[in-house]
Amino acid sequence: MATIWQELEKRILVLDGAMGTMLQQYKFTEEDFRGDRFKDYKLPLQGNNDLLSITQPQAIKDIHAKYFEAGADIVETNTFSGTTIAMADYELEELVYELNFQSAKIAKEIATEFTLKEPHKPRFVAGSIGPTNRTASLSPDVNRPEYRAITFDELRIAYKQQVEALIEGGVDLLLVETIFDTLNAKAALFAIDEVKEERAIDIPVMVSGTITDASGRTLSGQTVEAFLVSISHIPLLSVGFNCALGADQLKPYLKRLSKETDFFTSAHPNAGLPNAFGEYDQTPEQMQALIKEYLEDNLVNIIGGCCGTNPEHIKLITEVASLYKPRKIKVEVV
């Protein structure tokens, strides 16, 4: 089977859209989140989307299939909060291995089906590794600026467990995404390196940061260039940005990143900015027009959608992406 590196040389690859946006349409109740297995669980579980890979696997399969049908080349596993750190909110730390393994297995099953149907367009699964709900760089207590809610080592251990389960579940690559604190990301990358070394494997790694507002910085205060320098010591498949901003607001930062890096670049912006109710109004047609500008300016190798995007957005992004050549990267001659 073709590798993702080979496919990226040929064309712009399309990443899927939002998992959460799609799950909201199901209007799952507390009972749905619990399923039979967690019927009598002591804490409320509604909102724990990662758990649905165990209690509502068919819904997760259907969402992956819809994104592949829309033209996506890569789907992300339903594991954005799949660490012991994030699962501690539900006291489900012991479930972390199973959550990641099952999510990877489900996505891989669907990817394999589509690849067999369309061998000219191989499908890939990215193991989604979210930022956790704690930050290693900032204090959550304004009165104690020196305090940290988590250590680098605690993050490394949690990420390592997630990475091992995702790999054993069958992912093709790993996506460290929605990075608001680069120190958290460095812990994830360190854990990935450990697993690669221990298992003597080489798995492609995507890194995607988040510019949180018009300051053009991550939450932990880094500029585009500083973020890039912080993670460029690792051989990555791609580096890019996702979430927080819509495609138009994200473009200037993506432009700077694209100019400075020799990695492949990725972007999966939101469907615009949220309205007063926290919903995303940008239509697939509006988003397609903005993404077209990325392609005209030769900014990306991988393009997809984040919050508020659905298969219709991905369908139109796929259509426009097929008309453009991928951004060329400089290959160092040794």
C-alpha positions as CSV (number, residue, x, y, z in Angstrom):
1,M,0.0,0.0,0.0
2,A,1.1,3.5,-0.7
3,T,2.6,5.4,2.2
4,I,1.3,8.8,3.3
5,W,4.6,10.3,2.3
6,Q,4.1,9.1,-1.3
7,E,0.6,10.4,-1.4
8,L,1.6,13.8,-0.2
9,E,4.1,14.1,-3.0
10,K,1.3,13.6,-5.5
11,R,-1.6,15.6,-4.1
12,I,-3.1,17.7,-1.4
13,L,-4.6,15.4,1.2
14,V,-7.9,16.1,3.0
15,L,-8.4,15.6,6.7
16,D,-11.8,15.0,8.1
17,G,-14.0,17.5,9.8
18,A,-15.3,17.8,13.4
19,M,-16.3,14.7,15.4
20,G,-18.1,16.7,18.1
21,T,-20.2,18.6,15.6
22,M,-21.4,15.3,14.1
23,L,-22.0,13.7,17.5
24,Q,-24.2,16.6,18.6
25,Q,-26.7,15.7,15.8
26,Y,-27.3,12.4,17.5
27,K,-28.6,14.2,20.6
28,F,-27.3,11.4,22.8
29,T,-28.7,11.3,26.3
30,E,-27.0,10.3,29.6
31,E,-28.4,6.7,29.0
32,D,-26.9,6.6,25.5
33,F,-23.5,7.6,26.8
34,R,-23.7,4.9,29.5
35,G,-24.9,2.1,27.4
36,D,-25.4,-1.3,29.2
37,R,-21.9,-1.5,30.4
38,F,-21.9,1.7,32.4
39,K,-25.6,1.7,33.3
40,D,-25.0,2.0,37.1
41,Y,-21.8,4.1,36.9
42,K,-21.5,6.5,39.9
43,L,-20.8,9.7,37.9
44,P,-22.6,11.5,35.0
45,L,-21.0,10.5,31.7
46,Q,-22.8,12.7,29.2
47,G,-20.3,14.8,27.3
48,N,-17.5,12.1,27.4
49,N,-17.4,11.7,23.6
50,D,-14.4,9.3,23.7
51,L,-16.5,6.9,25.7
52,L,-18.9,6.6,22.7
53,S,-16.3,4.4,20.9
54,I,-17.3,1.8,23.5
55,T,-21.0,2.5,24.2
56,Q,-22.1,3.7,20.7
57,P,-19.5,2.3,18.3
58,Q,-21.9,2.3,15.3
59,A,-22.3,6.0,15.5
60,I,-18.5,6.5,15.4
61,K,-18.2,4.1,12.4
62,D,-20.9,6.0,10.6
63,I,-19.2,9.4,11.1
64,H,-15.9,8.1,9.8
65,A,-17.6,6.6,6.8
66,K,-19.5,9.9,6.1
67,Y,-16.2,11.8,6.0
68,F,-14.5,9.2,3.8
69,E,-17.5,9.3,1.5
70,A,-17.2,13.1,1.4
71,G,-13.6,12.7,0.1
72,A,-11.4,12.7,3.2
73,D,-8.1,10.9,2.9
74,I,-7.4,10.9,6.6
75,V,-9.8,10.5,9.5
76,E,-8.9,11.2,13.2
77,T,-9.7,8.7,15.9
78,N,-12.3,9.6,18.5
79,T,-9.6,10.1,21.2
80,F,-9.2,13.8,21.7
81,S,-9.5,13.4,25.4
82,G,-8.0,9.9,25.6
83,T,-5.5,10.4,28.4
84,T,-5.7,9.5,32.1
85,I,-5.4,13.2,32.8
86,A,-8.6,14.1,30.9
87,M,-10.4,10.9,31.9
88,A,-9.8,11.7,35.6
89,D,-12.8,14.1,35.3
90,Y,-15.0,11.0,35.0
91,E,-12.8,8.7,37.2
92,L,-12.3,6.5,34.1
93,E,-8.5,6.5,34.0
94,E,-8.5,2.7,33.9
95,L,-10.4,2.7,30.6
96,V,-7.8,4.7,28.7
97,Y,-6.1,1.8,26.9
98,E,-9.4,0.3,25.8
99,L,-10.8,3.7,24.6
100,N,-7.8,4.4,22.4
101,F,-7.5,0.9,21.1
102,Q,-11.2,0.6,20.2
103,S,-11.3,4.0,18.6
104,A,-8.3,3.2,16.5
105,K,-9.7,-0.2,15.5
106,I,-13.0,1.3,14.5
107,A,-11.4,4.0,12.3
108,K,-9.0,1.5,10.7
109,E,-11.8,-0.9,9.9
110,I,-13.6,1.8,7.9
111,A,-10.4,3.1,6.3
112,T,-9.6,-0.4,5.1
113,E,-13.1,-0.8,3.6
114,F,-12.7,2.4,1.6
115,T,-9.1,1.7,0.5
116,L,-10.2,-1.7,-0.9
117,K,-13.1,0.0,-2.7
118,E,-10.8,2.7,-4.2
119,P,-7.2,1.5,-4.2
120,H,-6.1,4.6,-6.2
121,K,-7.1,6.7,-3.1
122,P,-5.7,5.0,0.0
123,R,-7.3,6.1,3.3
124,F,-5.4,6.8,6.5
125,V,-6.1,6.9,10.2
126,A,-4.6,9.6,12.4
127,G,-4.5,8.9,16.1
128,S,-5.8,12.1,17.7
129,I,-3.8,13.2,20.7
130,G,-5.4,16.3,22.3
131,P,-3.7,18.8,24.6
132,T,-5.4,17.5,27.9
133,N,-7.2,19.9,30.2
134,R,-4.1,21.0,32.1
135,T,-1.1,23.1,31.1
136,A,2.5,22.6,32.1
137,S,3.6,26.2,31.4
138,L,1.0,28.2,33.2
139,S,-0.4,28.4,36.7
140,P,-4.2,27.9,37.1
141,D,-4.0,30.1,40.2
142,V,-3.3,33.8,39.7
143,N,-2.2,34.1,43.3
144,R,0.5,31.4,42.9
145,P,2.2,32.0,39.6
146,E,4.8,29.4,40.4
147,Y,2.2,26.6,40.8
148,R,1.7,24.0,38.1
149,A,-1.3,21.6,38.0
150,I,0.7,19.0,36.1
151,T,4.4,18.1,35.5
152,F,6.2,17.2,32.3
153,D,6.7,13.7,33.5
154,E,3.1,13.1,34.3
155,L,2.1,14.3,30.8
156,R,4.8,12.1,29.3
157,I,3.5,9.0,31.1
158,A,-0.1,9.7,30.2
159,Y,0.7,10.4,26.5
160,K,2.8,7.2,26.3
161,Q,-0.1,5.1,27.4
162,Q,-2.3,6.7,24.8
163,V,0.2,6.4,22.0
164,E,0.8,2.7,22.7
165,A,-2.9,1.9,22.6
166,L,-3.4,3.9,19.4
167,I,-0.5,2.1,17.6
168,E,-1.8,-1.3,18.8
169,G,-5.3,-0.3,17.5
170,G,-3.8,0.2,14.0
171,V,-3.4,3.9,13.4
172,D,-1.2,4.9,10.4
173,L,0.0,8.2,11.9
174,L,-0.2,10.2,15.1
175,L,-1.6,13.8,15.3
176,V,-0.6,15.9,18.3
177,E,-3.3,18.6,17.9
178,T,-4.9,21.8,19.2
179,I,-1.6,22.6,21.0
180,F,-2.1,25.7,23.2
181,D,0.9,24.9,25.4
182,T,4.0,23.7,23.5
183,L,5.5,22.1,26.7
184,N,2.5,19.7,26.7
185,A,3.2,19.0,23.1
186,K,6.9,18.4,23.8
187,A,5.8,15.8,26.4
188,A,3.7,14.1,23.8
189,L,6.5,14.1,21.3
190,F,8.9,12.8,23.8
191,A,6.5,9.9,24.7
192,I,6.1,9.1,20.9
193,D,9.9,9.0,20.5
194,E,10.2,6.6,23.5
195,V,7.5,4.3,22.0
196,K,9.2,4.4,18.5
197,E,12.5,3.5,20.0
198,E,11.2,0.8,22.3
199,R,9.3,-0.9,19.5
200,A,11.8,-0.1,16.7
201,I,9.1,1.4,14.6
202,D,8.8,4.6,12.6
203,I,5.3,6.2,12.5
204,P,4.6,9.5,10.9
205,V,3.8,12.4,13.3
206,M,1.7,15.5,12.6
207,V,1.8,18.5,14.9
208,S,-0.9,21.1,14.9
209,G,-0.8,24.2,17.1
210,T,-3.6,26.6,18.0
211,I,-3.3,30.4,17.7
212,T,-5.8,31.5,20.3
213,D,-6.6,35.1,19.3
214,A,-5.7,38.1,17.3
215,S,-2.4,38.4,19.2
216,G,-1.1,35.7,16.9
217,R,0.2,33.6,19.8
218,T,-0.5,30.3,21.4
219,L,-2.1,30.4,24.9
220,S,1.4,29.9,26.4
221,G,2.6,33.0,24.6
222,Q,4.5,31.7,21.6
223,T,4.6,33.4,18.2
224,V,4.3,31.2,15.0
225,E,8.0,31.2,14.6
226,A,8.8,30.4,18.2
227,F,6.3,27.5,18.1
228,L,7.9,26.1,15.0
229,V,11.5,26.3,16.4
230,S,10.3,24.5,19.6
231,I,9.2,21.4,17.8
232,S,11.4,21.3,14.7
233,H,14.1,19.2,16.3
234,I,11.9,16.2,15.7
235,P,11.5,14.7,12.2
236,L,7.8,15.4,11.6
237,L,5.4,14.5,8.8
238,S,3.8,17.9,9.0
239,V,3.3,21.0,11.1
240,G,0.2,23.2,11.0
241,F,-2.6,25.0,12.9
242,N,-6.2,24.1,13.8
243,C,-9.1,25.3,15.9
244,A,-9.8,28.6,17.6
245,L,-10.0,30.6,14.4
246,G,-11.8,30.4,11.1
247,A,-10.0,30.0,7.8
248,D,-9.7,33.7,7.1
249,Q,-8.4,34.6,10.5
250,L,-5.9,31.7,10.4
251,K,-4.5,32.5,7.0
252,P,-1.8,35.1,8.0
253,Y,-0.3,32.7,10.5
254,L,-0.4,29.8,8.2
255,K,1.4,32.0,5.6
256,R,4.2,32.7,8.1
257,L,4.5,29.0,9.0
258,S,4.5,27.8,5.4
259,K,7.3,30.2,4.6
260,E,9.5,29.1,7.5
261,T,9.2,25.3,7.5
262,D,10.5,22.5,5.3
263,F,8.0,20.1,6.7
264,F,4.7,19.4,5.0
265,T,2.1,21.9,6.3
266,S,-1.5,21.3,7.5
267,A,-4.5,23.3,8.5
268,H,-7.9,22.4,9.8
269,P,-9.7,25.7,10.8
270,N,-13.1,26.1,12.3
271,A,-16.2,26.9,10.3
272,G,-15.7,30.6,11.0
273,L,-15.9,32.1,14.5
274,P,-18.7,31.0,16.9
275,N,-21.8,33.1,17.2
276,A,-23.4,34.3,20.4
277,F,-24.7,30.8,21.1
278,G,-21.4,29.2,20.5
279,E,-22.5,27.7,17.1
280,Y,-20.7,28.0,13.8
281,D,-22.5,29.5,10.9
282,Q,-20.0,29.4,8.1
283,T,-21.5,27.5,5.2
284,P,-19.5,24.8,3.2
285,E,-19.6,27.2,0.2
286,Q,-18.1,30.1,2.3
287,M,-15.4,27.9,3.8
288,Q,-14.6,26.5,0.4
289,A,-13.9,30.0,-1.0
290,L,-11.6,30.8,1.9
291,I,-9.7,27.5,1.5
292,K,-9.3,28.2,-2.2
293,E,-7.2,31.2,-1.2
294,Y,-4.9,28.8,0.8
295,L,-4.5,26.7,-2.3
296,E,-3.9,29.6,-4.7
297,D,-1.1,30.8,-2.3
298,N,0.4,27.3,-2.1
299,L,0.2,27.2,1.7
300,V,-0.8,23.6,2.5
301,N,-0.3,19.9,1.9
302,I,-3.0,18.7,4.2
303,I,-6.3,20.5,4.6
304,G,-9.4,19.7,6.7
305,G,-11.9,21.2,9.1
306,C,-12.3,21.6,12.9
307,C,-15.2,22.9,15.0
308,G,-18.5,23.4,13.2
309,T,-17.4,21.5,10.1
310,N,-19.3,18.4,8.7
311,P,-19.1,16.1,5.7
312,E,-20.6,18.8,3.4
313,H,-17.7,21.2,4.3
314,I,-15.2,18.4,3.6
315,K,-16.9,17.5,0.3
316,L,-16.5,21.0,-1.0
317,I,-12.9,21.3,0.4
318,T,-12.1,18.0,-1.4
319,E,-13.5,19.3,-4.7
320,V,-11.4,22.5,-4.6
321,A,-8.2,20.7,-3.3
322,S,-8.3,18.4,-6.2
323,L,-7.7,21.3,-8.6
324,Y,-4.4,22.4,-7.1
325,K,-0.9,21.0,-6.8
326,P,0.5,20.3,-3.3
327,R,3.0,22.8,-1.7
328,K,6.5,21.7,-2.6
329,I,8.9,21.2,0.3
330,K,12.7,21.6,0.1
331,V,14.5,18.3,0.3
332,E,18.0,18.6,1.9
333,V,20.8,17.1,-0.1
334,V,23.3,15.5,2.2
